[in-house]
């Protein structure tokens, strides 16, 4: 591996703990400050909360799509076939943000739905909190990417942490309920 690639990798890896600390810190702080939700006693009530949170989180994807469309309209890429390979750098970043957000959002929506089946009424306020921190992570990812692609890792770490920790919890709870682990 060449030294330039090693330096870029090291810079990216050094920023990941910042994103993890920011994400975990925000979840913890908000969990202690945000009061429990009311009227979420049934599974249907909790799933409605999850669906609504997913709708709010989808704004991150909508913003990316809109940014790509706006840039496309201002460049030769307005005709994507004729302008192929000549997209402005900022449009390429918006497109990569949008693709990554789509990937993270699919996982996040699944996480929200599954968590809504395991959380009790007293802990359901975790879903809007995770949604807010997910959105923060997407903003940090996008702004970092626009400043310097190496600066995207804290935002990526936030979404990855939310999805990863939640999926581990969901797998644990699922195995526990199925086989008594």
C-alpha positions in Angstrom: 0.0 0.0 0.0 1.5 3.4 -1.0 2.1 6.1 1.6 -0.5 8.5 0.3 -3.2 5.8 0.6 -1.9 4.9 4.1 -2.1 8.6 5.2 -5.7 8.9 3.9 -6.7 5.7 5.6 -5.2 6.8 8.9 -6.9 10.2 8.7 -10.3 8.6 8.0 -9.9 6.0 10.8 -8.9 8.7 13.3 -12.2 10.5 12.7 -14.4 7.5 13.3 -14.2 7.7 17.1 -15.4 11.3 16.9 -18.5 10.2 15.1 -19.1 7.3 17.5 -18.7 9.5 20.5 -20.9 12.2 19.0 -23.6 9.7 18.1 -23.6 7.8 21.4 -23.4 11.0 23.4 -26.3 12.5 21.5 -28.4 9.4 22.0 -27.6 9.3 25.7 -28.2 12.9 26.3 -31.5 13.0 24.4 -32.7 9.8 26.0 -32.2 11.5 29.4 -33.9 14.7 28.3 -36.8 13.6 26.1 -39.8 12.4 28.0 -41.4 9.1 27.2 -44.1 9.1 24.5 -47.7 8.9 25.4 -50.3 6.6 23.9 -47.9 3.9 22.6 -49.2 1.0 24.5 -50.1 -1.3 21.7 -47.9 -2.8 19.0 -49.9 -0.9 16.4 -49.2 2.4 18.2 -45.5 1.6 18.4 -45.4 0.6 14.7 -47.1 3.9 13.8 -44.3 5.8 15.6 -41.7 3.8 13.7 -43.3 4.5 10.4 -43.6 8.2 11.1 -39.9 8.3 12.2 -39.0 6.5 9.0 -40.9 9.2 7.0 -38.9 11.9 8.8 -35.6 10.1 8.2 -36.5 9.8 4.5 -36.0 13.6 4.2 -32.3 12.9 4.1 -32.7 10.9 1.0 -35.2 13.4 -0.5 -32.6 16.2 0.1 -29.9 14.3 -1.7 -32.1 13.6 -4.7 -33.1 17.2 -4.9 -29.4 18.3 -4.7 -28.5 16.0 -7.6 -31.4 17.2 -9.6 -30.5 20.8 -9.0 -26.9 20.3 -10.0 -27.9 18.2 -13.0 -30.1 21.1 -14.2 -27.2 23.5 -14.1 -24.7 21.4 -15.9 -24.1 19.4 -19.1 -25.4 16.4 -17.0 -28.9 17.7 -17.7 -28.8 15.1 -20.4 -27.3 12.2 -18.3 -26.2 10.2 -21.4 -24.7 13.1 -23.3 -23.1 14.5 -20.2 -21.8 11.2 -18.8 -18.4 11.5 -17.2 -18.7 15.3 -17.2 -20.7 15.7 -14.0 -19.4 18.5 -11.8 -17.5 17.3 -8.7 -20.2 18.7 -6.3 -22.9 16.7 -8.2 -20.8 13.5 -7.9 -20.6 14.1 -4.1 -24.3 14.7 -3.9 -24.9 11.5 -5.9 -22.6 9.5 -3.6 -24.3 11.0 -0.5 -27.7 10.0 -2.0 -26.5 6.4 -2.7 -25.0 6.0 0.7 -28.1 7.5 2.4 -30.3 5.1 0.5 -28.3 2.2 1.8 -28.2 3.5 5.4 -31.9 4.5 5.3 -33.0 1.0 4.2 -31.3 -0.5 7.2 -32.6 2.3 9.5 -36.2 1.7 8.4 -35.8 -2.0 9.1 -34.3 -1.1 12.5 -37.1 1.2 13.4 -39.7 -1.4 12.5 -38.0 -4.2 14.4 -37.3 -2.1 17.5 -40.9 -1.0 17.7 -41.8 -4.6 18.3 -39.3 -5.0 21.1 -39.4 -1.7 23.0 -42.0 -1.1 25.6 -44.1 2.1 25.9 -41.6 3.6 28.4 -38.7 3.3 26.0 -40.4 4.2 22.7 -39.0 7.7 22.8 -35.8 6.0 21.7 -37.1 5.9 18.1 -37.5 9.6 17.6 -34.2 10.1 19.3 -32.5 7.6 17.0 -34.2 9.4 14.0 -32.8 12.8 15.1 -29.3 11.4 15.6 -29.5 9.5 12.2 -30.4 12.7 10.5 -27.5 14.5 12.3 -25.2 11.7 11.1 -26.4 12.1 7.5 -25.8 15.9 7.7 -22.3 15.4 9.2 -21.5 12.9 6.5 -22.7 15.2 3.7 -21.1 18.4 4.9 -17.8 16.5 5.6 -18.0 15.0 2.1 -18.4 18.4 0.5 -15.5 19.8 2.5 -13.2 16.9 1.9 -14.2 13.3 1.1 -11.9 12.1 4.0 -14.1 14.1 6.4 -17.2 12.0 5.8 -16.2 9.2 8.3 -17.7 10.8 11.5 -21.1 11.0 9.9 -20.8 7.5 8.5 -19.8 6.3 11.9 -23.0 7.8 13.4 -25.4 6.0 11.1 -23.3 2.8 11.2 -23.3 2.8 15.0 -27.1 3.3 15.2 -27.8 0.6 12.6 -25.1 -1.8 13.9 -25.9 -1.6 17.6 -29.6 -1.8 16.9 -29.3 -4.8 14.6 -27.2 -6.6 17.3 -29.9 -5.9 19.8 -32.6 -7.1 17.4 -30.7 -10.3 16.7 -30.2 -10.9 20.4 -33.9 -10.3 21.2 -35.0 -12.4 18.3 -32.8 -15.4 19.2 -33.8 -15.0 22.8 -37.5 -15.2 21.9 -37.1 -18.1 19.4 -34.7 -20.3 21.2 -34.3 -18.9 24.7 -30.8 -17.7 24.3 
